[in-house]
């Protein structure tokens, strides 16, 4: 499994477990909702900074999003 697929799977799973919509997660992380959607569909690769911002909002370590 590619790293983008791991990020997509973990991002979606954690977002839903926290009861967040893509829009709410994007707002809290300071990024666009369509970018969240693209990450969850493996369309884009995320920068290290974006992974870190998402991890902070989701309350996990950045590495947890990539495992």
C-alpha positions in Angstrom: 0.0 0.0 0.0 1.3 3.4 -1.0 1.8 6.2 1.6 -1.0 8.2 0.1 -3.4 5.3 0.5 -2.4 4.9 4.1 -2.9 8.6 4.7 -6.3 8.6 3.0 -7.5 5.5 5.0 -6.3 6.8 8.3 -7.5 10.4 7.7 -11.0 9.2 6.8 -11.1 6.7 9.7 -9.9 9.2 12.3 -12.1 12.1 11.0 -15.2 9.9 11.2 -14.3 8.6 14.6 -14.1 12.2 15.8 -17.5 13.0 14.3 -16.0 15.6 12.0 -17.2 16.5 8.5 -14.6 17.2 5.9 -15.6 20.8 6.1 -15.2 21.0 9.9 -11.8 19.3 9.7 -10.7 21.6 7.0 -11.8 24.7 8.9 -10.0 23.6 12.1 -6.8 22.8 10.2 -7.0 26.0 8.1 -7.1 24.3 4.7 -9.8 24.0 2.0 -12.5 21.3 2.2 -11.8 20.2 -1.3 -8.2 19.5 -0.3 -9.4 17.1 2.4 -11.6 15.4 -0.1 -8.7 15.0 -2.5 -6.4 13.6 0.2 -9.1 11.1 1.2 -9.4 10.0 -2.5 -5.6 9.8 -3.0 -5.7 12.6 -5.6 -3.1 14.8 -3.9 0.0 14.2 -1.7 0.1 16.1 1.5 3.0 18.1 2.7 4.6 17.4 6.0 3.1 20.6 7.3 -0.4 19.6 6.3 0.0 16.2 7.8 1.1 17.8 11.1 -1.9 20.3 11.1 -4.3 17.5 10.5 -2.8 15.4 13.2 -3.1 18.2 15.7 -6.8 18.7 14.9 -7.4 14.9 15.1 -5.4 14.6 18.4 -2.9 12.1 17.1 0.8 12.1 16.2 1.6 12.9 12.6 3.2 9.4 12.2 -0.2 7.8 13.2 -1.7 9.2 10.0 1.0 7.5 7.9 1.1 4.0 9.6 
